[in-house]
Amino acid sequence: MKPHLKVVAALIKKHEKVLICQRKENDAFGNLWEFPGGKVENNETLKEAIIREIKEELNIEIKVKKLVDKFIDETENLKITVYLFESSIKRGEIKPLECKDFKMVSIDNLSNYPLAPVDEKIADYLKRTKSKL
């Protein structure tokens, strides 16, 4: 049985745009864009994980509003479930500490950025449901 990775991601919106981050070159899917977040640690709730990951990655504190949906991606060796949380910035200025770069982009323009595979699924979902967001 292949390992199953639980991951959290933040959907941070501002003025009809969403925050995406560019992965570092030496990461898996290096230089691709993604919604910020990361792995859930042992004995950590999903909400605790997303707050910690965003602080480590972008140096900001967020308010977690609600679970938007979950997205599953599978490779030969790994199954990944990403839990996407609608969030807002509570405190701080965004600094790309654990990523190469970040941008606020409109949902319609997400296709202009090469996204990691599971983030493609999230972008498609957001395009289909943006009137509900």
C-alpha positions in Angstrom: 0.0 0.0 0.0 1.4 3.4 -1.0 1.9 6.1 1.6 -1.0 8.6 2.1 0.0 12.2 2.7 -2.4 14.7 4.4 -1.8 18.3 3.3 -3.5 21.6 4.1 -3.7 24.6 1.8 -5.0 28.1 2.3 -7.3 29.9 -0.1 -6.4 33.5 0.8 -8.5 36.0 -1.3 -8.2 39.8 -1.6 -10.0 42.0 -4.1 -11.1 39.1 -6.3 -7.6 37.6 -6.4 -6.1 34.6 -4.7 -2.6 34.0 -3.2 -0.4 31.5 -4.9 3.3 30.7 -4.1 6.1 29.4 -6.3 7.9 26.3 -5.1 11.6 26.5 -4.6 13.7 25.0 -7.4 15.0 22.0 -5.5 11.5 21.0 -4.2 9.4 18.3 -5.6 7.5 20.1 -8.5 10.2 22.8 -8.3 9.3 26.2 -9.7 5.7 25.3 -10.1 3.0 27.4 -8.4 0.7 26.2 -5.7 -1.7 27.3 -3.0 0.3 27.9 0.2 0.3 25.2 2.8 2.0 21.9 3.6 2.0 18.6 5.4 -0.1 17.8 8.5 2.2 16.7 11.3 1.4 13.8 13.7 -1.1 14.8 16.5 -1.9 18.1 14.7 -5.4 19.1 13.6 -6.0 20.4 10.1 -6.6 23.9 11.4 -3.4 23.9 13.5 -1.5 22.6 10.5 -2.6 25.3 8.2 -1.9 28.1 10.7 1.6 26.7 11.4 2.4 26.1 7.7 1.4 29.6 6.6 3.4 31.2 9.4 6.5 29.1 8.4 6.1 29.6 4.7 4.9 33.3 4.5 5.5 34.8 8.0 1.8 35.8 8.4 -0.9 34.9 10.8 -4.2 33.7 9.3 -7.7 33.3 10.4 -9.1 30.0 9.2 -12.7 30.4 8.1 -14.0 27.1 6.7 -13.0 24.0 4.8 -13.7 24.7 1.1 -13.2 21.1 -0.2 -10.7 18.3 -0.3 -8.7 17.3 -3.4 -7.0 14.0 -4.1 -4.0 13.3 -6.3 -2.2 10.0 -6.8 1.2 9.1 -8.3 2.7 5.6 -8.6 4.2 5.9 -5.2 2.0 8.3 -3.2 -1.6 9.4 -2.5 -2.1 13.0 -1.5 -5.2 14.5 0.0 -5.2 18.3 0.2 -7.7 20.1 2.5 -8.3 23.6 1.2 -9.3 26.2 3.8 -10.8 29.6 3.1 -8.6 31.9 5.2 -7.8 35.5 5.6 -4.7 37.4 6.7 -5.0 38.4 10.4 -1.5 39.9 11.0 1.8 40.5 9.2 3.3 41.2 5.8 3.8 38.3 3.3 7.4 37.3 3.1 8.4 34.2 0.9 10.4 32.3 3.6 9.8 28.8 2.4 8.9 29.5 -1.2 10.6 31.3 -4.1 7.9 33.9 -4.8 4.2 34.7 -4.3 1.5 36.6 -6.3 -2.1 37.6 -6.0 -3.8 36.5 -9.2 -7.4 36.4 -10.4 -9.0 33.0 -10.6 -9.3 33.4 -14.4 -5.6 34.0 -14.7 -4.5 30.9 -12.7 -4.0 29.1 -16.0 -1.2 31.5 -16.9 0.9 29.9 -14.1 2.3 26.4 -14.3 0.7 24.8 -11.3 1.6 21.6 -9.4 -0.8 18.7 -10.3 -3.1 18.8 -7.3 -3.2 22.6 -7.5 -4.4 22.3 -11.1 -7.4 20.5 -9.7 -8.0 23.2 -7.1 -7.7 25.9 -9.8 -10.3 24.1 -12.0 -12.6 23.8 -9.0 -12.3 27.5 -8.2 -13.0 28.5 -11.9 -16.2 26.3 -11.8 -17.4 27.6 -8.4 -16.1 31.2 -8.2 -19.6 32.7 -8.1 -20.1 30.8 -4.7 -16.7 31.9 -3.2 
